[in-house]
Amino acid sequence: MNQILSTAIPQKAGNNEQSVVTELKPLIILGLEILLALPLGLLLSQLHIGGVTWLFGGIISGAITLQTYRILYESCLLPNRSVRKLGMALVGLNVGFSIARGNLASVASYAPVFIFLTFFILICGTVIGYIYSRLIKTNLLTAMLATVPGGVGLMSAIAADYGRDVTLVALVQALRVTTVVLLIPSIARVSTGTYVNLKTFPLQGALLSLAPSQLGFLLLALVLGGLGAYLAVRAKIPTGDFFGALIIGIAFNPLMNWLPVLGDVNFIPPPLINLIGQMLLGITIGEYWGKKPTFKIQTIAYTLMSVVLTLVAGAIAAILAMQLTSWDWLTCMLVTAPGGSAEMILVALALDHNVEIVTAGHLLRLVAINSSLPLWVFLFRRLEENEYRGTELKMKN
């Protein structure tokens, strides 16, 4: 009996230790990704590629970490959606504080333009998705989720909810988002020179820029931002993590000034919030690359073609926006760019260029995508059923 107990107790302890390690694995991997993203961000900042430096550092870090894990343990690790939610909330909070100082009333007057551009981009995405589905022989809903500009995390999550090919959707979305995030700052820098503010957030300045007296406001803003994100998600608002925190960022200073005990408050979050948000968003994009899905060369070629077509559709939409508004070409490009909404708003923030207009355009697109999704699902399922019946009839004849 003693021998049995002596062998059972260590085994139980070992099982407990193994379960603890399993539960802590996402945190351990995230810690490694952040530790790798920091030196990568510092290295990239020396290249003066602009304010999205830390986003690129996160992308490289996430890809390297998951690829290394796959090689060492011969198993795939799923991208951490919670990390993306946190990153979106931090970026949303920072964007909210930024656009609160802008003229939000003027943005509302462009609502018809936003609606038209959103409708145009969705129609183009649907057509491209139909062509893509025919080329790679997949169902219409999967192809549509892959080609409509909605962001890696959001469209992949929708694909998972409807039982579609999540890997394919993530591949197309990640390729397009990465291309756009790389392309726009480069074009802005080459084309306009000093016209665009390509500021970089240095790590030392981000860590040391917060005065001790502002620490309480920062903690309160983070708590309220988290609460706003939680409530928005519970209310099933599209990208609620981003939208809820953004609303808190806009309303924070007016709310503090409304309280008589505080007086005049003009709080601005330190650059560290934006830096961390960038890294977390980048890490989740990189994780999709690190999964290294196995596709045929033909599928990858058709995927590249769909990405190019989507970029062309975004360029056409930007030209239309220039004809319909008084916006400069960079604003039109940022509003219509077929990247992830949080990423494109982050690029606008990094370029310090009409953030409120870009935010309004991308948020409206997200609302349109989510609100029209049930109709798309119904229509595409009907089309798939009709095609299936037609195929059966041909086989019988």
C-alpha positions, 0 to 999 in steps of 0.5 A: 500500500505504501508503495502504491501511495508513493507512486500515485502522489508524485504522479498526481503532482506531476499532472497538476504541474502539467495542467498549470503549465498548460493553463499558463502556456498562452501567457508564457508565449505572449511574454516571449512574443513581447520580449522579441517584439521590443528589440525588433521594434527598436531595430525597426525604429532606426530605419525611420519607417514611421509610427507603425514601427511597433506594429511591424515588430509585433508581426515579425515576433508573432510569426517567428514565435509560432513558427518556432513552436511548430518546429520544436513541438511539431504541433500548431498553436492557434492565434490568441484572440484575447491578445487581439481584443486587448490590443484593439481596446488599447488602440481604440482608447488611444484613438478616442483621445486623439479624435476627441480634439478634432472637429467631429461635427464636420465628419457627420456631414460626410455620412452619405459619402461614407455610405456610398464608399462602404457600399461600393467596397462591399460590392467589389469584395463580393464580386471578387469573392465570387470569382475567387470561389470559382477559381479555388473551388471553395464555397461562396461564404468562405471566399466572401469572408476572405476577400471582403475587407474586414480584418484578420481576427473579425473575419476569421472569427465569423468563418469559425462561427459558420464552420467555414475554412478559417485557415484560408480566410486568415491567409487572405486577410493577413496577406492583404492587411500586411500588404496595405499596412506596409504599402501606405506609409511607404507611399506617403513617405516617398510621395509627400516627404515632409507633408506627412508626419511619420513620427516614431514612438521611441521606447524610452520616451514612451516609458518616461513620458507619464507624470506621476500626477497623471497615473491615477487618470491613466488607471481610471481610463484603462478601467473605464476603457475595459468596461466600455469594451466589455459592454460593447461586446455584450451588446454585440456591437461590431468590433466592440473591443475597439468601439467601446474603448474608443467611445470612452476615449472620446468622453473621458475628459468631458466626463472628468470636467463635468465632475466639480471636484476635479476641475479642468482636466486635459488628460492624454494617454502616454505613448506607451499605450499606443506602443503596446496596442501596436505590438499586440495587434501586430503579434496576432497578425504575425501568429496567423503567418506563423501557423504556416498553412499548407496550400497548393501553389495554385491556391496561393497564386489565386490568393495573391490575385484576389489581394491585388484585385481588392487593392485595385478596388480600394484604389478606385474607391479612393479616386471616387472619394477624391471626386466626391469630397475635398479630402486630399489623396492620402485621406481618401486612401486611408478611408478606402484602404482594404486593411483591417479597421483597427490597423488602418486607423492606427496607421492614420494615427501614426501619420497624424492625418485626419484620424477622425475621418478615417475612423468614421469611415472604417467603423461604418464599414464594420457596421455594414459588414456585420449588419449585412452578414445574415443576408449574405449567409442566406443568399450564398447558402441559397446559391450553393444549394441551387448549384448543388441541385444543378450538379446533381441533375447533370449527373443524373442526365 
